[in-house]
Amino acid sequence: MLAQTIDKKLAQTRDYLRLLFTMLGVSRVALATLVAMVVSLFLDWMLEFPQAVRAGVLLIGLVAVGYCVIRFLYRPLEMTLHAEAVAQHIEATHPHLQDGLLTALDFRKDPQGTKSYTSPELIQASLQWAEGAAKDIEPRRVKKAGPVAFLSLGTLLLGLMFAGFFAKNPELWNLYVDRMLLLGDVPWPRHTNIALTPEEDQIVVPRGGSLTVRAVVGDDRIGVLHEFAEIYSEGLKGGKGRVDPMHQEPRGQNSRQTAFNWTFSNINESFSFEVAAGDNWAKPRTVLVKTRPRIEEISTRLFYPLHLAKPSTPEDQPIKLQTIRTVMGTRVQSELLAGGEPNMQLEEVEALLRATLGLTRGSKARGYFASGQIHKDAPMRHALLRLRPDGGRELHLLGAVVRPVEASGLAALRTAADSGAAAVKEDESRYAMAPDDFQSLAEVCGLDANAVLGWDAADSKKISLAFDVRAPTVFYFRLTSNDKFSNVDPVEFTIQAQPDREPKVRMIKPGRKAIASIVGVLPVEFTASDDFGLRTAALVLKLNRNGVTTPLDSLDFPIVEETDSYEGNVVLKLETYGLEIGDRIGYWAEATDFYDGIDHVGRSHQFQIHILSDDDILRNIQGRLNRILEELKALIEQEKKIGAEIASAKLDQTLEETHRRRLLLVQTDQRRVGDNLGKISEEFAMILAELENNQVGDENDRALYRDAAGITGKLATIDIPTVLDDVQLVRKAEAWTSEVSQAFNRMTPRVADVIFELEELVSRLKRWDQVTELSRILSKIMEEEKLIQEGIEDSRKND
């Protein structure tokens, strides 16, 4: 009876505990399973794991659930609950048993007390007491079922909610099963739709360029309009960050789409970005940076026209300048080496030649092409010839374009005004043109219609261009790589073309109307220059006697070496030409270049040599001397005023602004005096040369003009510049110092010396003029007396 009561209570308690352990383990396993499903669902929905990642997440979830099954379900149920263990749980929650249950269980093993010192009577009493106490054992008191029930109920409710969510959205359950359990590639549905431009996963941009990303965001839910989107860039300027939209472009008030734009400027390194809006995000894009094609090296050779007799540019010494000056008709041959990415290939090459038409008032050339003629009706500034390696060519006139339509000819010339509007109606703006018309139009525009563009098939980075210079031309290359990038701001090469003009010849000496005697000599100097080389130079003389002009002489100056400039000089001995008093000799210099045309002869201005008697030469010199005397007198008065201004400034001993302005006027007047004295000195030197060359006058006359030239030259180059230096020193001084005072002390006597020397020179020239006039009168009286005497003798002979 005892064993049955105790065993029954123990069995009830054991079953109750196993039930609780089972409920607790099942709840924990179910909760772990639900958590694993929710976490994997959320992560996959947010991040859209690839198949490999989803397989890893599934494996982790299965391992976690398996661990929970073993830890919370299998192990607790596998464990054997012995009677002693159950008794311990019972006694822990039934204090009135006071270890009696465990003692009874122990005595049951030895009811006679053979293994202990306890008497059988005591053992029997303990068993009876335990039997009575066991009747009050309540299994539910051993372990409370509330927490277990709460956990089980919560897990059940969570499972029902999860099942209800999937029951309402069976497509999501199917997607979850397909993606997370069956590892399929079915995408998760999104309410927000994002369309990106550019669409490529890998976007290639040129280095230093910009990229505009456009996202059109829509939603399939009614009334939902997304007003914000984010773009995340990684690898751009280090790290990851949000770029706010530059501007948004809603697509209509009732539209369910909004457009966003982001711009990345001056891109010099590769990066990636992604766009997120609403519950969706676009697939990440990668931006790769590549270098644009560029002109690595360019060399040019010039092949000159044959008539210039000028060698072409050496092949091993090409021209590397961007501005080239040459003559029209020169053949220009340029070779280009393109650079860029190591593996870059050029996909397209264009050579563009541009010429500026003759501009009219307002920098606008007006004209349009029709029937092979240029008319003055529509505005037009530039003509551009575009060449391609395949032989294609287009001719552009401002907004007009002439392009080949078929092999038989050209068509579609459209005339446009500056504003871009058509100048004439559409049906009147097209003209059928033959190739000859295209050729003539190109020539009118100053372009070589036969220009050739070459592209090395073996090496696509080598390009050549050859054309004949017809007018000032600008040419450049447009290179397009296999990445569709073109060189920006292409380097322009300018051809400063000029026609082979006739040489320029200038007469240096005498360079004016000259006088000479029959036996005189005349030094002649001239210069000749040409833009592309001189061939010959000559001095031509023609005689005019009594109104009849006849050739007199032509002196050739051989040019031994090729040169662009030449200086010729010769002394003409007039006595060799048998001249008479009153003759006039016209003279000029001329030069020719290497051009074969008849108009390529350059001539200087024509001057005259008047042949006079000695008396007439002296009379001419005397007239010039009278003009010089008047000029010298005026200069003396001017110098006296300058001296008075300097003296006045010295007395004031101040450097105020008014005094500085007065000194500036002094400086200007003194410089003018010096310039005039320099011209007078040159005039004295010319008179001296005429006296010596024509053997006129005596040594005293020559000495007078030699001294006059020396005195005026010294005053112009030494004395007056010294005064100017002192005036400049005083004007720039900030205060009256000893140096300023010394400058004033130097200026006053120097000005006085200039005045004194000029007065002495004027007095000397006046005396010479008076003596010369008296001599001329006496000579005239003697001539008259001689004529009278000759008349008397003739009368005597007649009588």
Salt bridges, closest charged atoms under 4 A:
ASP7 OD1 - ARG108 NH1 2.88
ASP44 OD2 - ARG179 NE 2.69
GLU48 OE2 - ARG190 NH2 3.09
GLU84 OE2 - LYS109 NZ 3.29
ASP185 OD1 - ARG54 NH2 3.15
ASP201 OD2 - LYS283 NZ 3.28
ASP219 OD2 - ARG221 NH2 2.85
ASP219 OD2 - HIS226 NE2 2.64
ASP220 OD1 - HIS191 ND1 3.05
GLU230 OE2 - ARG242 NH1 3.02
ASP244 OD1 - ARG242 NH2 3.14
GLU249 OE1 - ARG214 NH1 2.79
GLU249 OE2 - HIS247 NE2 3.03
GLU296 OE1 - ARG294 NE 3.23
GLU297 OE2 - LYS320 NZ 3.12
GLU347 OE1 - LYS484 NZ 2.28
GLU348 OE2 - ARG388 NE 3.71
GLU350 OE2 - ARG386 NE 3.79
GLU350 OE2 - ARG388 NH2 3.14
GLU350 OE1 - ARG478 NH1 3.07
GLU394 OE1 - ARG386 NH1 3.43
GLU394 OE2 - ARG388 NH1 3.69
GLU394 OE1 - HIS396 NE2 3.11
GLU394 OE2 - ARG403 NH1 3.35
ASP418 OD2 - LYS364 NZ 3.30
ASP418 OD2 - ARG381 NH2 3.65
GLU426 OE2 - ARG430 NH2 2.93
ASP448 OD2 - ARG331 NH1 3.59
ASP448 OD1 - ARG470 NH2 3.61
ASP468 OD1 - ARG331 NH1 3.12
ASP483 OD1 - LYS290 NZ 3.59
GLU492 OE2 - ARG354 NH1 3.45
ASP500 OD2 - HIS307 NE2 3.42
GLU580 OE2 - ARG545 NH1 3.76
ASP583 OD2 - ARG545 NH2 2.67
GLU590 OE1 - ARG603 NE 3.28
ASP593 OD2 - HIS600 ND1 3.04
ASP616 OD1 - ARG619 NH1 2.51
GLU630 OE2 - LYS633 NZ 3.92
GLU645 OE1 - ARG662 NE 3.31
ASP652 OD2 - HIS659 NE2 2.80
ASP652 OD2 - ARG662 NH1 3.75
ASP669 OD1 - ARG672 NH1 3.03
GLU683 OE2 - ARG624 NH2 3.08
GLU690 OE2 - ARG512 NH2 3.32
GLU690 OE1 - ARG624 NH1 2.77
GLU692 OE2 - ARG706 NH2 3.28
GLU699 OE1 - ARG702 NH1 3.93
GLU699 OE2 - ARG706 NH1 3.70
ASP707 OD2 - ARG764 NH2 3.05
ASP719 OD1 - LYS714 NZ 2.77
ASP726 OD1 - ARG746 NH2 2.91
ASP726 OD2 - ARG750 NH1 2.90
GLU757 OE2 - LYS714 NZ 3.36
GLU759 OE2 - LYS640 NZ 3.42
GLU773 OE2 - ARG776 NH2 2.40
